[in-house]
Amino acid sequence: MKNKISLVIFAGLLTSCSNHELGPPSHGEVGAAVAAESISGNGLANAGPTKPVSGGANLLGVSVPAGIAAVKRIENGLEGVAPSTEGNFARTLAQVRPNLPKVTKVADASGYDQIQLLAYAACSDLTVGGTPLMQSRYNVQVNAAIATNQAALVAAGLRILDQHSAGLASQGPASAQITAILTTLVQTQAAVTTNTSKMAFMTVCIAASTAGSTLFGM
C-alpha cells in the first residue's frame, strides 16, 4: 500500500513537471507547501497528507533534498552520464548553486525552480556531439521524427524515473498511469510539426529528472 501511494504521488509530480515551467512554483506544483490541516487521529507517530496536491503533505516528518543532494539525484537519475562537473550542467550549477534549497524542512525550503534549471542543463548535455547520448544511451534517433521515436522516448522517461524509484515507475502499481503521462507528453510534442526529436527528448528528460530529483522523503 505504501509503495502504491508513493507511485500515485510520483505520477502527480510527473504531470506537474511535464509543463517544465521555469518560474517559481505556485500552489499545487512541486515544492509548493500548503498549510497543514488537522486530520482526525493523526499525530507525530503517523503524520500523513493533508490536501491531495503535490507539495501538500503534512509538514511533520517530511524532508526535501537540499543543495548537492538535489544535484546528485539528477546525476543518479541520468546514470552518471551527465556529471555535474562537465558541460552545461557544470556551468549552470556554478551560477545557481547559491540559490539551491539549503534546508530539508519542507516549510522553509525554497529554490526548486533552480533544480529544474539544473535538470534542463544536464539533459541538454545528452543532446550534443556527433552521436549524442540521447541516441547511444536511450536509443532516441536524432534525425528521426518524433512519432518514429515515440516508443524510445517513453522508454527513456521510464528509465530515468526508474532510477529515482528503484524500478517502480515501470513495474509498480502506477506504471500504466506514468506510461500514459509520458505518451501524452511525447504525442503533444509530435503534434507541433516544427519540433524535433531532440526537443522531445529534452522535454521528457526534464520532466522525469525534475519529478525524480524533487521527491519528498518521509
HELIX and SHEET records of a PDB file:
HELIX    1   1 LYS A    2  CYS A   17  1                                  16    
HELIX    2   2 LEU A   44  ASN A   46  5                                   3    
HELIX    3   3 ILE A   68  GLY A   77  1                                  10    
HELIX    4   4 GLY A   87  VAL A   96  1                                  10    
HELIX    5   5 ARG A   97  ASN A   99  5                                   3    
HELIX    6   6 TYR A  112  SER A  124  1                                  13    
HELIX    7   7 ASP A  125  THR A  127  5                                   3    
HELIX    8   8 LEU A  133  SER A  136  1                                   4    
HELIX    9   9 GLN A  150  SER A  165  1                                  16    
HELIX   10  10 LEU A  168  GLN A  171  1                                   4    
HELIX   11  11 SER A  175  ALA A  190  1                                  16    
HELIX   12  12 SER A  197  SER A  213  1                                  17    
END                                                                             
